[in-house]
């Protein structure tokens, strides 16, 4: 699998959904998104680059993937 970086919110969201299926995303904090992303084996970016905007984008992508229109 390709390495993941913060600018790949959609790819990170897909991987988190696969790693943590069935999560109630209303209960998932940005801190948890941060921790789970860092724990992904193919995540290769600098943790210090994360911010609320990036983490919110990952959460939004995950939500949209699991709750399609």
C-alpha positions in Angstrom: 0.0 0.0 0.0 1.1 3.6 -0.7 2.3 5.7 2.2 -0.3 8.1 3.7 0.2 11.8 4.4 -1.9 14.4 6.0 -3.0 15.8 2.6 -4.6 12.5 1.8 -7.7 12.9 4.0 -9.8 10.6 1.8 -7.3 7.8 1.8 -6.8 8.1 5.5 -10.5 8.0 6.1 -10.9 4.9 4.0 -8.1 3.2 6.0 -9.6 4.3 9.3 -13.0 3.0 8.3 -11.4 -0.4 7.5 -9.4 -0.4 10.7 -12.3 0.8 12.9 -15.5 -0.3 11.2 -18.9 0.6 12.6 -17.7 3.5 14.7 -20.3 6.1 15.8 -18.5 9.1 14.3 -20.5 11.5 16.5 -18.5 10.0 19.4 -15.0 10.2 17.7 -12.9 13.1 18.8 -10.3 14.9 16.7 -7.7 13.6 19.2 -8.8 10.0 18.5 -8.6 10.7 14.7 -5.0 11.9 15.3 -4.0 8.9 17.4 -5.6 6.4 15.0 -4.0 8.0 12.0 -0.5 7.9 13.6 -1.1 4.2 14.4 -1.7 3.3 10.7 1.2 1.2 9.6 1.6 3.1 6.3 1.3 6.6 7.7 4.5 8.4 6.9 4.0 12.1 7.6 5.2 14.4 10.4 2.7 14.3 13.4 3.5 17.9 14.1 1.9 19.0 10.9 -1.6 17.9 12.0 -4.1 20.6 12.9 -7.9 20.7 13.6 -8.6 21.5 9.9 -6.8 18.4 8.6 -8.3 16.2 11.3 -11.8 17.6 10.6 -11.3 16.9 6.9 -10.5 13.3 7.6 -13.5 12.9 9.9 -15.7 14.5 7.2 -14.4 12.2 4.5 -15.0 9.2 6.8 -18.6 10.4 7.5 -19.3 10.9 3.9 -17.9 7.5 2.9 -20.1 5.7 5.5 -23.2 7.9 5.1 -23.7 8.4 1.3 -26.6 10.6 0.1 
